[in-house]
């Protein structure tokens, strides 16, 4: 009986300690090709808060992706070209 109580107590403590009480915030990128969900880490609060501020300031609105590799990475950052297309070449 003592063994069962010890194991039960350990399992309960483990479950409580694994509980992430503060959920991570998410951002959604919407393109004509679909949506991308981004999860922001609480462990990097300055980066997270700055990213959220830039979203609220519409910095990422109409931003172009300049490099995409399927199932790996999408890089963006070129702004200020609202009439650009996928074939537009810069610089």
N, C-alpha and C positions, 0 to 999 in steps of 0.2 A: 504494500500500500504506500509506503514511504517513497519507493522508487517511482510509482505512478504519479504521485503528487509533485515530485521533483521534476519529472519529465514534463508534466502538464504546465508547471510554473515556467520552465525554460521555454516551452513553445509559446506561451502567452507573451512572455517578455520579448521573444524574438519577433513575433507578429507586431507587437506595439512599436518596437524599435524600427521595423521596416516600413512603417506607415509614413508616407511623405505628407506631412500635415499642410505644407504649402505647395499647391499645385503649380506647375510651370505654366507660364503664359504662352499663348500660341499666336502666330501671325499667319495670315493667309495671303498668298500671292495669286492673283487671278489674271490669266492670260487667255487669249483666244484659243489656245491649245489645251487649256485645262487649268487646274488649280494646284498649288504647291503649299503644303502645310509646313510651317517652321515652328519648332519648339524652342523657347527661350529659357536658358538655364538660370536658376536662382543663385547658383554658385558664382556667377559673374554679373553681379547686380549693376555695375557701372555700364558695362556693355549692353545689357538688357534694357536698362532705362534710357540709354542714348538711342538705341534702335527704336524704341517705342516713341521717343520724342521726334525722331526723324520721320516716322510714319505719320504722326499727328500733324507735322509741319508739311506734309505732302511731298517730301523730298523724293520719294520713290515712285510717285505717280508718273506714268508714261516713260519710265526708265527702260532703256534698251538692254537686252542680253547681248553681250558681244562674244561670248564663248559658251558653248554647251557641249558636254560629252555625256551621252546617254548612260544612265544609271551611275553617274559619277559626280559631275559638277556642273553648275550653271553659274557663270560669272556675268555680272551686270554692273552698270555704273554710268553709262553714257546718257546724259540728259540734255534737254534743250532742243531736241530735234523731233517735234511732234509729227512731221510728215514723212519720217524715215520709214523704210521698209526693210525686209530681211536682206535685200540685195544692195542696200546703201553701203558704200565704202567710205570710210573716214580716214583722213590724214595719210 
